[in-house]
Amino acid sequence: MLQSISSRSVRHRHRLKCSAFALGDSSQSRLLPARCFSASSPPVPISVQLDYYMGPQFSGLAVALDEGIYADRGLSPTFMPTCPPGLEALRVRSAVRGGEAVVGVTEQNILIDCLHDSPSLDVSAVSGMFRESPLQLLSLKGGSPQKGAKIGCHDDTVALVERLLPEADVISVPRATKLDLLLDGQIDSVQIYSTTELSTILKSHPELSSSLVSTPFSSYGAELGYGQVIFAPNEFLTNPEHSATIEKFLDATYEGWRMSLLNPSAAIGSIKRVCDRLGLDEEGHTHYPRDDDALLQEIVENCNDLVVETKEGHMLGVLDETRFNSATAYLSHPTPPPPPPSPP
């Protein structure tokens, strides 16, 4: 049975309202004290599992790490190795054995699918960085995929696209080279993220701008809820020590996003430095070039636009309970229920 977020997930993020972020005041780089813990206290470790390559999609986290905001909150985050699509919740659950706090990031549709198949993962969403899912299908044939079209998707999205387009030939493709497969004509459409890959392909192939068609999954009737959901093991949300650590992590992360919103060009420098510092496997992807600052800023601004939509009062990252649970209900029923029997 999938949990709604009313009893655990939402309340965790809502407790952070006491440390709200005031958007729009560029003169104030930090709203909370530079040190929120005793100088003699050792930093508290927390592991973080991302669902994608460290880059502009995680601008807020990169800024928080590069600017020392996590350290200012008394945290020492470790970013776990690059994760294959769909295994984020499993990685987080496995990391619990170390006894330290751990959080993960993934799309709401992926998280709900994982919990549907493996309830024992026992994690809950505590925040959403993007109010809308950036999932889209990109086609080169001047229209939406037709019957028999070959569509390339990540492993964790194949079943969803099969549900949306049952007459298409949906296959799993490597996320690092999927754009090349589309451009080479090996597939007719490909799963992309509007925040990153769409800007990249339009910039690198301007001659294709008139023939490329990008269609949001919502146009096919999908209700995917939030993108880039932050989640944590349920037992940590009721453990005072771990719960406080996760609150500090969220607090620092959204201060990082606030700084990204105020100065996206400066965020690019943080992203590059953090990528070099972490040295995570980028799988040779072509989703965005690190040497094109103008394109990187466009991508950061795309992400910023989705982040600011999560604003409630002065807070970023707040999950709307009704919206989250409505998407969960849609995602938890992979096929329409059968019609009621005809009366005798």
QUITA-V312245 format. One record per residue. N is the residue number from 1. RES is the residue in one letter. PHI is phi in whole degrees, 0 to 359 (none if undefined). NEAR is the number of other ideal C-beta (glycine too) atoms within 8 Angstrom. Layout:
n=N res=RES phi=PHI near=NEAR
n=N res=RES phi=PHI near=NEAR
//
This chain:
n=1 res=M phi=none near=3
n=2 res=L phi=280 near=9
n=3 res=Q phi=280 near=8
n=4 res=S phi=283 near=8
n=5 res=I phi=264 near=14
n=6 res=S phi=293 near=6
n=7 res=S phi=268 near=6
n=8 res=R phi=234 near=10
n=9 res=S phi=290 near=14
n=10 res=V phi=296 near=11
n=11 res=R phi=298 near=8
n=12 res=H phi=296 near=15
n=13 res=R phi=289 near=14
n=14 res=H phi=293 near=8
n=15 res=R phi=295 near=8
n=16 res=L phi=277 near=10
n=17 res=K phi=298 near=8
n=18 res=C phi=290 near=5
n=19 res=S phi=237 near=8
n=20 res=A phi=290 near=8
n=21 res=F phi=261 near=11
n=22 res=A phi=266 near=8
n=23 res=L phi=287 near=11
n=24 res=G phi=97 near=5
n=25 res=D phi=262 near=6
n=26 res=S phi=288 near=6
n=27 res=S phi=281 near=3
n=28 res=Q phi=246 near=7
n=29 res=S phi=281 near=3
n=30 res=R phi=227 near=9
n=31 res=L phi=264 near=7
n=32 res=L phi=259 near=9
n=33 res=P phi=304 near=5
n=34 res=A phi=298 near=4
n=35 res=R phi=232 near=6
n=36 res=C phi=250 near=8
n=37 res=F phi=210 near=7
n=38 res=S phi=296 near=4
n=39 res=A phi=298 near=5
n=40 res=S phi=273 near=3
n=41 res=S phi=282 near=7
n=42 res=P phi=291 near=3
n=43 res=P phi=297 near=8
n=44 res=V phi=271 near=10
n=45 res=P phi=284 near=10
n=46 res=I phi=213 near=15
n=47 res=S phi=265 near=14
n=48 res=V phi=230 near=14
n=49 res=Q phi=254 near=14
n=50 res=L phi=275 near=15
n=51 res=D phi=256 near=12
n=52 res=Y phi=203 near=6
n=53 res=Y phi=294 near=11
n=54 res=M phi=301 near=12
n=55 res=G phi=176 near=14
n=56 res=P phi=298 near=14
n=57 res=Q phi=294 near=12
n=58 res=F phi=244 near=12
n=59 res=S phi=306 near=17
n=60 res=G phi=298 near=15
n=61 res=L phi=290 near=12
n=62 res=A phi=297 near=17
n=63 res=V phi=297 near=16
n=64 res=A phi=298 near=13
n=65 res=L phi=285 near=13
n=66 res=D phi=292 near=11
n=67 res=E phi=274 near=9
n=68 res=G phi=77 near=6
n=69 res=I phi=290 near=13
n=70 res=Y phi=299 near=12
n=71 res=A phi=297 near=9
n=72 res=D phi=298 near=12
n=73 res=R phi=270 near=13
n=74 res=G phi=80 near=10
n=75 res=L phi=248 near=14
n=76 res=S phi=234 near=9
n=77 res=P phi=283 near=11
n=78 res=T phi=244 near=8
n=79 res=F phi=270 near=9
n=80 res=M phi=289 near=10
n=81 res=P phi=302 near=5
n=82 res=T phi=310 near=8
n=83 res=C phi=256 near=11
n=84 res=P phi=300 near=5
n=85 res=P phi=305 near=11
n=86 res=G phi=90 near=10
n=87 res=L phi=256 near=8
n=88 res=E phi=298 near=16
n=89 res=A phi=295 near=15
n=90 res=L phi=295 near=10
n=91 res=R phi=298 near=12
n=92 res=V phi=295 near=17
n=93 res=R phi=298 near=12
n=94 res=S phi=293 near=7
n=95 res=A phi=287 near=12
n=96 res=V phi=299 near=11
n=97 res=R phi=300 near=5
n=98 res=G phi=283 near=7
n=99 res=G phi=85 near=4
n=100 res=E phi=265 near=8
n=101 res=A phi=296 near=13
n=102 res=V phi=211 near=15
n=103 res=V phi=225 near=15
n=104 res=G phi=228 near=16
n=105 res=V phi=228 near=14
n=106 res=T phi=198 near=13
n=107 res=E phi=286 near=13
n=108 res=Q phi=301 near=18
n=109 res=N phi=296 near=15
n=110 res=I phi=288 near=14
n=111 res=L phi=299 near=15
n=112 res=I phi=294 near=14
n=113 res=D phi=297 near=13
n=114 res=C phi=297 near=14
n=115 res=L phi=290 near=12
n=116 res=H phi=296 near=9
n=117 res=D phi=279 near=5
n=118 res=S phi=221 near=8
n=119 res=P phi=301 near=8
n=120 res=S phi=293 near=5
n=121 res=L phi=298 near=11
n=122 res=D phi=51 near=8
n=123 res=V phi=236 near=13
n=124 res=S phi=222 near=12
n=125 res=A phi=289 near=14
n=126 res=V phi=241 near=14
n=127 res=S phi=193 near=12
n=128 res=G phi=229 near=17
n=129 res=M phi=283 near=16
n=130 res=F phi=247 near=15
n=131 res=R phi=290 near=9
n=132 res=E phi=246 near=8
n=133 res=S phi=288 near=13
n=134 res=P phi=274 near=11
n=135 res=L phi=292 near=15
n=136 res=Q phi=216 near=13
n=137 res=L phi=252 near=14
n=138 res=L phi=254 near=16
n=139 res=S phi=238 near=15
n=140 res=L phi=254 near=13
n=141 res=K phi=263 near=8
n=142 res=G phi=80 near=6
n=143 res=G phi=186 near=6
n=144 res=S phi=289 near=8
n=145 res=P phi=303 near=10
n=146 res=Q phi=259 near=7
n=147 res=K phi=304 near=5
n=148 res=G phi=84 near=7
n=149 res=A phi=296 near=12
n=150 res=K phi=268 near=11
n=151 res=I phi=245 near=17
n=152 res=G phi=264 near=13
n=153 res=C phi=222 near=14
n=154 res=H phi=294 near=12
n=155 res=D phi=309 near=9
n=156 res=D phi=279 near=8
n=157 res=T phi=240 near=13
n=158 res=V phi=303 near=12
n=159 res=A phi=297 near=8
n=160 res=L phi=296 near=12
n=161 res=V phi=291 near=14
n=162 res=E phi=298 near=10
n=163 res=R phi=293 near=8
n=164 res=L phi=283 near=10
n=165 res=L phi=229 near=11
n=166 res=P phi=297 near=6
n=167 res=E phi=266 near=5
n=168 res=A phi=269 near=14
n=169 res=D phi=262 near=7
n=170 res=V phi=263 near=9
n=171 res=I phi=234 near=10
n=172 res=S phi=275 near=7
n=173 res=V phi=229 near=12
n=174 res=P phi=296 near=6
n=175 res=R phi=292 near=9
n=176 res=A phi=290 near=10
n=177 res=T phi=243 near=11
n=178 res=K phi=296 near=15
n=179 res=L phi=294 near=13
n=180 res=D phi=296 near=8
n=181 res=L phi=297 near=12
n=182 res=L phi=293 near=15
n=183 res=L phi=293 near=8
n=184 res=D phi=278 near=6
n=185 res=G phi=81 near=6
n=186 res=Q phi=282 near=6
n=187 res=I phi=225 near=13
n=188 res=D phi=269 near=10
n=189 res=S phi=215 near=14
n=190 res=V phi=215 near=14
n=191 res=Q phi=291 near=13
n=192 res=I phi=224 near=15
n=193 res=Y phi=246 near=11
n=194 res=S phi=298 near=12
n=195 res=T phi=289 near=13
n=196 res=T phi=238 near=16
n=197 res=E phi=291 near=12
n=198 res=L phi=296 near=13
n=199 res=S phi=298 near=13
n=200 res=T phi=295 near=15
n=201 res=I phi=290 near=13
n=202 res=L phi=291 near=11
n=203 res=K phi=285 near=10
n=204 res=S phi=277 near=7
n=205 res=H phi=226 near=9
n=206 res=P phi=298 near=7
n=207 res=E phi=292 near=4
n=208 res=L phi=263 near=10
n=209 res=S phi=301 near=8
n=210 res=S phi=278 near=4
n=211 res=S phi=252 near=8
n=212 res=L phi=279 near=11
n=213 res=V phi=232 near=11
n=214 res=S phi=247 near=11
n=215 res=T phi=240 near=11
n=216 res=P phi=300 near=8
n=217 res=F phi=301 near=13
n=218 res=S phi=297 near=9
n=219 res=S phi=292 near=7
n=220 res=Y phi=263 near=8
n=221 res=G phi=96 near=6
n=222 res=A phi=284 near=11
n=223 res=E phi=243 near=9
n=224 res=L phi=261 near=14
n=225 res=G phi=72 near=15
n=226 res=Y phi=270 near=19
n=227 res=G phi=259 near=15
n=228 res=Q phi=54 near=13
n=229 res=V phi=279 near=16
n=230 res=I phi=268 near=15
n=231 res=F phi=227 near=15
n=232 res=A phi=210 near=17
n=233 res=P phi=300 near=11
n=234 res=N phi=298 near=10
n=235 res=E phi=293 near=9
n=236 res=F phi=287 near=13
n=237 res=L phi=284 near=15
n=238 res=T phi=251 near=6
n=239 res=N phi=266 near=8
n=240 res=P phi=305 near=5
n=241 res=E phi=293 near=6
n=242 res=H phi=291 near=12
n=243 res=S phi=299 near=12
n=244 res=A phi=295 near=8
n=245 res=T phi=296 near=12
n=246 res=I phi=293 near=16
n=247 res=E phi=300 near=11
n=248 res=K phi=295 near=13
n=249 res=F phi=297 near=16
n=250 res=L phi=296 near=14
n=251 res=D phi=302 near=12
n=252 res=A phi=291 near=14
n=253 res=T phi=299 near=14
n=254 res=Y phi=281 near=13
n=255 res=E phi=291 near=14
n=256 res=G phi=299 near=17
n=257 res=W phi=294 near=16
n=258 res=R phi=298 near=12
n=259 res=M phi=292 near=14
n=260 res=S phi=295 near=16
n=261 res=L phi=295 near=10
n=262 res=L phi=285 near=8
n=263 res=N phi=212 near=8
n=264 res=P phi=297 near=12
n=265 res=S phi=293 near=7
n=266 res=A phi=291 near=8
n=267 res=A phi=298 near=15
n=268 res=I phi=300 near=13
n=269 res=G phi=299 near=8
n=270 res=S phi=298 near=14
n=271 res=I phi=300 near=17
n=272 res=K phi=297 near=9
n=273 res=R phi=295 near=10
n=274 res=V phi=291 near=12
n=275 res=C phi=301 near=14
n=276 res=D phi=294 near=7
n=277 res=R phi=293 near=8
n=278 res=L phi=280 near=8
n=279 res=G phi=62 near=5
n=280 res=L phi=287 near=10
n=281 res=D phi=294 near=5
n=282 res=E phi=260 near=9
n=283 res=E phi=57 near=9
n=284 res=G phi=65 near=6
n=285 res=H phi=291 near=9
n=286 res=T phi=240 near=9
n=287 res=H phi=286 near=11
n=288 res=Y phi=197 near=13
n=289 res=P phi=274 near=9
n=290 res=R phi=279 near=8
n=291 res=D phi=258 near=4
n=292 res=D phi=246 near=9
n=293 res=D phi=296 near=8
n=294 res=A phi=296 near=6
n=295 res=L phi=291 near=12
n=296 res=L phi=300 near=14
n=297 res=Q phi=294 near=11
n=298 res=E phi=300 near=10
n=299 res=I phi=292 near=16
n=300 res=V phi=302 near=15
n=301 res=E phi=293 near=9
n=302 res=N phi=302 near=12
n=303 res=C phi=291 near=14
n=304 res=N phi=304 near=13
n=305 res=D phi=299 near=8
n=306 res=L phi=284 near=16
n=307 res=V phi=293 near=16
n=308 res=V phi=294 near=10
n=309 res=E phi=290 near=9
n=310 res=T phi=273 near=15
n=311 res=K phi=290 near=10
n=312 res=E phi=231 near=6
n=313 res=G phi=65 near=6
n=314 res=H phi=256 near=7
n=315 res=M phi=260 near=13
n=316 res=L phi=258 near=12
n=317 res=G phi=84 near=15
n=318 res=V phi=278 near=12
n=319 res=L phi=277 near=17
n=320 res=D phi=277 near=7
n=321 res=E phi=302 near=10
n=322 res=T phi=296 near=6
n=323 res=R phi=294 near=10
n=324 res=F phi=298 near=17
n=325 res=N phi=289 near=11
n=326 res=S phi=295 near=10
n=327 res=A phi=295 near=15
n=328 res=T phi=299 near=14
n=329 res=A phi=297 near=8
n=330 res=Y phi=297 near=9
n=331 res=L phi=288 near=14
n=332 res=S phi=277 near=9
n=333 res=H phi=237 near=8
n=334 res=P phi=297 near=5
n=335 res=T phi=229 near=5
n=336 res=P phi=299 near=4
n=337 res=P phi=295 near=5
n=338 res=P phi=294 near=4
n=339 res=P phi=295 near=4
n=340 res=P phi=295 near=4
n=341 res=P phi=297 near=4
n=342 res=S phi=292 near=4
n=343 res=P phi=297 near=3
n=344 res=P phi=295 near=2
//
